[in-house]
Amino acid sequence: MEVFRRLPPPDQRRACALTIGNFDGVHRGHQAVIETLTARARARGLATCVLTFEPHPREYFAKRSGDPSRAPAHIQTTRDKLNALAECGVDRVCLAPFDARLANLSARDFFENIIVEGLDARDLLVGDDFRFGHQRQGDFAMLSALCAERSLGCSRIDSFEVDGMRVSSSAVREALATGNFDRARHLLGRAFTLTGHVLHGRKLGRTIGFPTLNLRIPFERPALAGIFVVRVHGLRGHPLPGVASLGTRPAVEANGRLLLEVHLFDFSEEVYGQVVSVEFMSRLREERHYDSLELLTEQIARDADQARAWHAAHPFQAASFSRD
């Protein structure tokens, strides 16, 4: 899969069937859009292309308003999003920087400059809530009319439903925030994971008997936080059991950076720089502050015991990491 961090240069543009959206989570609704897009692309001999944005437009406007808390929580990292899109069979992805220039484009200019000239789209497929252009002035009726002017294909797809409920990124966020990982898996069509390079940390964990793998989370608001039972993929031919903390570590430092710390059971190898995927299995508790390192260590030991008990009761099966 080809990935562009902005519009492809002119000599690399390819006629494509295009869909546009944020695709946070690449959930089953997104997958349905891409499956339909792929069928249409193959019928016309076109490449499949996804146009998505960084940051999320709502995050951009929330920061501009001075209230970052209005931004949606992130479900996944860019790495995980790209991996999921690649698994869906997408040919190329354009990660367009969402900035003032893009935010101020009129709907017609967005269509002409981005969709037609920038991406050479010949066929468009969008969701039923799709809007585009400055202040979301463009809707499907306008998009359809603009495509007709250029003799381009244009269709929209109805929302994907599971158990009579619309699948959406908001629904995934809600499931993750409440620790309902079975629900999240059902909406995503796969296990929920976060992927990244193992980084050097403060190495406090090893001094208290709980060394950790540290993964940086490259955004401010994750869809979940707390202490979790996890499995780690990428270090062996099978996942390794562990317990993890995702948050700002209030027990260790004030105003800490967001970090995913994973303690693997009975594992002592140096794996800095390796890429691992952390699969979230169960939520144990929320983050807390502790008045002493001794109290923190005692709580970590209790968390580890709970996680070991969970793993003993739920032995790994190969299907647990596969798509439903």
N, C-alpha and C positions, 0 to 999 in steps of 0.2 A: 504494500500500500504506500502510495506517495503522500507525503505530508508537506504542506506549504504553510509557513508562518505568516504569510500575507498572500495577496493574489499571485498566481503563477506568472512568471515573466512571459512575454509574448511568445517566445519560441517554445515554451513548454505548455501552452494551452491546448486542451483537447476538447472536442465536442463531447458534451456530457449530458446525462440525465441528473438533475440536481434536486436535492432537498436541503432545507435551511432550518436551523434551530439551535438551541443550546445543548441538547443531547446530554444533559447531566444525568449520569446513571446508565445511559443507553439501556433503558428498561424495555419491557416487552412491547410497549406501544411504539417506541423508537424502532425496535427490531421489525415490527410489522410494516412500518413505513419503508424501511430499507429493503425488506423482502419484496415489496411491491415495486419499489424503484428499480431494483435489480432486474426484475422480470421485464419491465418496460424498457430498460436500457438494452438488454440483450435482444429484444425484439427489433430494436432500431440500430443495433451495432454501435452503441454509445458507451462511454465510460460512466461508472457511477461516481458521483461526487457529493460530499457533504460539506456544506458551508456552516461553520459554527464560530463562536466568538469568545475572545478572552480580553478582559474579564466578561462575566455574564453582564448583559446590559443593565439588569436591575442592580447589580453590584456597582456598576459605574455611576448610575444615577443616585444611588444611596450615598455614595461617598461625596458626590458633588453637592448633595443636599446637606452634608454635615452630619448625617445620621447613618453610619455604616451598619447599624443593627437592622436596618430595613432590608439589607441585602439577603438573598436566600442563602441558606447554609449549603456548603458544597457536599455533594455525595461522593465524588471521586476526584482523583488527581488527573491532570492532563494525560499522564502516562497510561492510567487505567482507562480513560475514555478512548484513547487511540487504540489500545489493545482490544477493547470491546468492539470498536468500529471495524478493526481489521478482521476480527472473528466473524463479523457479519458479512464479510466479503466486499467491503467498500474498496473501490479502486484508488480514490484520492480524497484527501481531506484538506480543506483550507481553514486554518485557524486565523480568522481575521481579527486584528487588534481593534477592540471597541473603544474608540476615542471620540473626541469632540468632532473631528471631521466626519466620521462615520455617523455619529448621532445626529448631525445636522443635515445629512443628505435628505432631500425630499424623496418621496416614494418613487417618483418617476426617475430621478437621478440614481437612486439605489438600483432600480431595475436596469437602467441603461449602462451605468458605469461598472456595477459589480456583477450582476447576473449575466448580462449579454456580452459586454466588452471584456470584463475581467475573467469570466469563467467559461464563456462560450457555451452557455446552457442552451440545449435544444428542446428539452422537455423538463417540466417542473412538477414536483409532487410535494405538497405541504400538508401540515396538519389542519384540523378544522378550526383551530384558534389562531392561525398564522396572521401576524400583522407585520408591517415593514415601513421603513422611512421615518422621517422626523415626526416625533410625537405619535408614532404608530398610525399615521394617517392612511396608510395603504392597507386594504383588506383583500380578501380573495376575489371579490368582484372586480376590484381595480387590477389586481394581478392578472386575472383572466383576460381582461380587456387589453392590457398591455401586451400579453403574450399573443393575442389574436392579431394585433398590429404587426407583429414580427413573424407570424405563422409558426409560433412555438407551441408545443404541447403543454397543457396545464391541467392539473387535477388536484383534488384534495382528498384526504382519507379521513374517515370518521375515527373518533377516539377508540382505542382498544380497551375492551372491558374484561375484567376477571371477576367472576362471581357477582356480576351485575354492577360492578364499580369501575369507574374510569381509572385506568393505569396512568399515573402521572409522576413527575419528579417530586411533587409535593407529597404524594402518598408514600413514596419511598422514604423521603425525609422523615415523615411522621413515624413510619415503622422503625427506622434506625434510631430516632430520638428516644423511643420508648423501649428499645432493646428487643423488639420483635423481629428477630432475624429470620424466622420461618416465613413471616409475612413479606419481609424484604426480598427473600429468595424467590418467593412466588411472583412478586412484581417484577423483579429483575430478570428472572429466568436463569439465574445462576447464583452462586454464593457471593456474599458481599465481601470484597477484599480491598485493601489499600496496598499499593506497591511502591517500592522505592529502594534507593541505595542505603546500605548500612553505613552509618556515619560514626565518627568518634564523638563521644559525649563527655560528660564530666567524670565518668567512671566512679560515681558514688555507689552505684549498685554493687560493684564487686567488693567494695570495702565492708558491706553489710551482708554479704553472702548471696546477693541476688544480681549477678551481672546481667546487663541488658543489651539487646540490639536496638539501636536508635535510628529511627527514620524521620526525616524532616517532613512536616506537612506544609505544603507551599501555599496555604491560604489561611485566613484569619478565623473563619467560622465553619468548622466541620459539622456534618449532620449528626454526629454523635460524640459523646465525651464520657469518660469514666474509666472503670476498671473492667476488663473483659477476659473471658476464656477465649483463647485463640489457637489456631493452627498456622504454622509457617511453612510455606511452599518455596522451593527453590534451592534448598541446601542439601537435600537428599532426594532419592527416588520416591520418597513418601513424605507426607507432611509431618512436622515435628510439633508436639504439644507444648503449650505454654500459657502464660498469663500476661496481660498487657495493660498499660496505662496510656490513654489518649487524652491529652489536655495540656494545660500550662504548668503542671506540677506545683500547685500551691503549697504542698507539703515540703518542698525543697527550696523554692525561691519565689520572691514577689515579682510580679510582672514578667513571668517566664515566657519563653517562646513556645509555640505549639509544637509538640513532639509526640511521636508514637514510640513508646519504650516497651520492648518485649523481653520477658525473661523466659528462656527455653529450659525445660526440665532436663537435667542430666546432660547438659551440653556446655562445652568449655572452649570451643574452637574460636580462633580469630577469623572473622569473615568480613572485615571492613571492605567496603567498595562493592560487595556483591549485591545483586538485585534480588529482593525477596518479596513475596506476596503474603500479606497477613490476612487470614480468613477469620472473620469474627463469628464466634459460635454462641456465646451467651454473655449477658451483662451481669456483673457481680454487684457493683455499687457505683455511686458517683465519686468524684474526686473530693478530698477533704484536706484541711490543714491539720498538722499535728505539731504540738508544742515542743517535741523533742525527737531526735533521731531514734531514740530507743522505742518510743511509741509508734513511729513510722515503721520501723523494722518489724515490730510485733504484728502490725496490721498487714504488712506485705506477706508475712509468713502465713497469716490466716487466709489471705487471698490465694496464695499458692496452694494451700491445702484444699481449699474449695475447688480450685481449678483442676488439681490432680484428681479429685473425686469425680468431677464432671467428666474428665477424659476417661476415667476408668469405667464409668457408666455408659459412655458413648464412644466405643472404639471406632477408629477410622475405618471407613469403607470407601473404596475407590470412587463410587458414584457421588460422594459428598461434595466434590469440587467440580462436578460436571454440570452442564446445563440441564434444567428440568425437561 
